Amino acid sequence: KANSSQTKTLSFLLGGFPARETTQLWGAVPLSSAYLLALLGNCTILSIIKVEQSLHAPMYLLLAMLAVADLGLCTSTFPSILMMLWLKAREIGFGICLAQMFFIHTFTEIESAVILAMAFDRYVAICHPLRYSSILTNSVTMKICAAIITRTILILIPLPVLLTQLCFTRASKLSHPYCLHPDIIKHSGSDTRINSAYGLFLLISTLGLDLLFVLLSYVLILKTILNIATWRERLKTLNTCISHICAVLLFFTPMICLSILHRFGKHVSPQVYTSVANLHFLAPPLLNPIVYSVKNKVIWRRILGMFYQRG
């Protein structure tokens, strides 16, 4: 068990980039630009949904929550990356590290659950179109969002609590330029079986089940689509799911790769860890607004209108 002095004075060293590279702009400038674009894209989506009355519908309420999760994910992650690259600030205190870890995992869990809720939206719209407006109302959607937040907070509270019970005897270098639960417990000098077991339970019971139900919903969607008579109608129906399929791939593919690396990739180079982790935390916030804007005519017209007004 960590005593109070250890808990107060302990710090970690952020990793992921070789020391000599922190003096080079090739890493800082692209990441800073990507972070600003992610902020701009998601804030634009939120502002358009807020002012456009026709977008006050279940699908767009979920899209707004996805944008909030993306904003939280990149804002929890990239300030420490940019501080390390621009200011060479590699050291992070124990308390700040725990707070960052909590928020990163919180917004990751929220995004996973929102993607599942959006899969349910697509399932109802395609498999039960006549009952869509009665099943998914705005009030039901708001209750789903509240349930997502409640589930996330309740299931994540034990993570930092359990970490404060561990003994960290020295300042250890993390595998990433931010704090993740599997990465932190690797550097503990005490028994981490409870922490590892709870982390695995968390991964399976939330992200794992979310992905399983997303896949199940698409099995049912494809079954319904294949019963449609013509190929043109099949493709037209499937086209309504393209944006969501892209969001699923952007979020879950790097996440699965990162989880596998943490569990089994003990001899993998730090550069591989960093690349996969950065892809997991940056790709969805950066690309989701683009994916949903391109495929949605109302949002696309609003964005073009903003640029025309400025012009």
SVG drawing of the C-alpha trace seen along z (x, -y; Angstrom):
<svg xmlns="http://www.w3.org/2000/svg" viewBox="-45 -38 63 50">
<polyline fill="none" stroke="black" stroke-width="0.4" points="0.0,0.0 1.3,-3.5 1.9,-5.7 0.9,-9.4 4.4,-10.7 4.8,-8.4 1.4,-9.4 2.1,-13.1 5.7,-13.2 5.5,-10.5 5.7,-11.5 5.9,-9.7 7.9,-10.5 5.9,-10.7 7.2,-8.5 6.4,-7.8 8.9,-10.1 12.7,-9.9 14.3,-12.8 16.0,-14.2 12.8,-14.4 11.2,-16.8 13.3,-19.6 12.1,-19.0 9.0,-20.7 8.1,-17.8 6.2,-16.2 4.8,-19.2 3.4,-21.1 1.3,-18.3 -0.1,-17.2 -0.9,-20.8 -2.7,-21.3 -4.6,-18.0 -5.7,-19.0 -6.9,-22.4 -8.8,-20.8 -10.4,-18.3 -11.6,-21.1 -12.8,-23.2 -14.6,-20.3 -16.5,-19.0 -17.4,-22.5 -18.8,-23.2 -20.9,-20.1 -22.3,-21.1 -23.0,-24.6 -24.9,-23.5 -27.0,-21.0 -27.8,-23.6 -29.0,-26.3 -30.6,-24.0 -34.1,-23.1 -34.4,-20.2 -31.5,-18.5 -33.2,-18.3 -33.8,-14.6 -32.5,-11.4 -29.8,-10.7 -28.4,-14.2 -28.6,-14.3 -26.4,-11.2 -24.1,-12.8 -23.8,-15.8 -22.9,-13.6 -20.3,-11.8 -18.8,-15.3 -18.7,-16.0 -17.0,-12.7 -14.5,-13.4 -13.8,-16.9 -13.2,-15.4 -11.0,-12.6 -8.6,-14.9 -8.6,-17.6 -7.8,-15.0 -5.0,-13.5 -3.2,-16.1 -2.2,-18.9 0.3,-16.6 1.7,-15.6 2.0,-19.2 3.6,-20.3 6.2,-17.5 6.9,-18.4 6.9,-22.2 8.1,-22.7 10.1,-19.4 7.9,-18.9 8.1,-15.2 7.3,-14.9 3.7,-14.5 2.6,-14.3 0.8,-11.3 -2.5,-13.2 -2.5,-14.8 -1.7,-11.5 -4.6,-9.8 -7.0,-12.7 -5.9,-12.5 -6.2,-8.7 -9.8,-9.0 -10.9,-11.5 -9.3,-9.6 -11.0,-6.4 -14.2,-8.2 -14.5,-9.8 -13.4,-6.5 -16.2,-4.6 -18.7,-7.4 -17.7,-7.3 -18.0,-3.5 -21.5,-3.6 -22.6,-6.4 -21.5,-4.4 -23.6,-1.5 -26.6,-3.8 -26.1,-5.0 -26.0,-1.4 -29.3,-0.9 -30.6,-4.0 -29.6,-2.6 -31.1,0.8 -34.5,-0.7 -34.5,-3.0 -33.8,-0.1 -35.5,2.9 -38.5,1.1 -38.9,-2.1 -42.7,-2.5 -42.0,-2.3 -38.9,-4.5 -40.6,-7.7 -42.4,-6.0 -39.4,-3.9 -36.7,-6.6 -38.1,-9.9 -36.0,-12.8 -36.9,-12.1 -35.8,-8.4 -32.6,-9.6 -31.9,-11.9 -32.5,-9.1 -30.0,-6.9 -27.4,-9.7 -28.0,-10.0 -27.7,-6.3 -24.4,-6.3 -22.9,-9.0 -24.1,-7.2 -22.7,-3.9 -19.4,-5.3 -18.9,-7.3 -20.0,-4.4 -17.8,-1.8 -14.7,-4.0 -14.6,-5.4 -12.8,-2.3 -9.8,-2.8 -8.1,-5.7 -9.1,-4.5 -7.4,-1.1 -4.3,-2.8 -3.9,-4.9 -3.5,-1.6 -0.4,-0.5 3.2,-1.2 5.3,-3.2 8.8,-3.4 10.4,-5.6 9.6,-7.9 8.9,-5.5 8.8,-6.2 5.4,-5.6 4.9,-4.0 2.8,-6.9 2.8,-10.7 -0.3,-10.5 -1.5,-8.3 -3.4,-5.0 -4.5,-2.5 -2.7,0.6 0.5,-1.5 0.5,-2.8 0.0,0.5 3.0,2.0 5.3,-0.3 4.0,0.6 6.2,2.5 3.2,4.1 0.7,6.8 -1.5,5.6 -3.7,8.6 -6.8,6.8 -6.1,3.8 -5.4,5.9 -8.5,8.0 -10.7,5.0 -9.1,3.4 -9.8,6.5 -13.4,6.7 -13.9,3.1 -12.6,3.7 -14.8,6.7 -18.0,5.5 -18.1,2.1 -16.0,1.8 -16.1,5.5 -19.9,5.8 -20.5,2.5 -18.6,3.9 -20.4,7.2 -23.8,5.5 -22.7,3.2 -21.7,6.2 -25.0,8.0 -27.0,4.9 -25.3,4.9 -25.9,8.7 -29.7,7.9 -29.4,4.8 -27.7,6.9 -30.3,9.6 -33.0,6.9 -31.2,5.3 -30.7,8.7 -34.5,9.1 -35.0,6.0 -35.8,6.8 -33.5,4.7 -29.7,4.1 -30.3,0.3 -32.6,0.2 -30.1,2.4 -27.2,0.0 -29.4,-3.0 -30.4,-1.6 -26.8,-0.5 -25.6,-4.0 -27.4,-5.4 -25.0,-3.4 -21.7,-4.4 -20.9,-7.3 -21.6,-5.1 -19.6,-2.2 -16.6,-4.6 -17.0,-5.8 -17.0,-2.2 -13.9,-1.4 -12.1,-4.6 -12.8,-3.9 -12.6,-0.2 -9.8,0.9 -7.0,-1.1 -8.5,-0.3 -8.4,3.4 -4.8,3.2 -3.8,1.1 -5.4,3.5 -3.6,6.4 -0.2,4.6 -0.7,3.8 -1.6,7.4 0.8,9.4 3.2,6.9 5.9,6.8 8.7,6.7 7.1,4.2 9.0,1.0 7.8,-2.2 7.2,-3.8 4.6,-1.2 2.8,-1.8 2.8,-5.6 1.6,-5.3 -1.3,-3.0 -2.3,-5.0 -2.2,-8.4 -4.2,-6.9 -6.8,-5.7 -7.1,-9.0 -6.7,-11.4 -8.3,-9.7 -12.0,-9.7 -12.0,-13.4 -10.3,-14.5 -12.2,-12.4 -15.7,-11.9 -16.8,-15.5 -15.6,-15.1 -17.3,-11.7 -20.6,-13.0 -20.4,-16.3 -19.7,-14.8 -22.6,-12.3 -25.1,-14.8 -26.5,-17.4 -28.0,-19.6 -24.7,-19.8 -22.7,-20.2 -25.0,-23.1 -24.6,-24.8 -20.8,-24.6 -20.7,-25.9 -23.1,-28.7 -20.8,-29.7 -17.9,-30.1 -20.0,-32.0 -21.1,-34.4 -17.5,-35.1 -16.5,-35.5"/>
</svg>
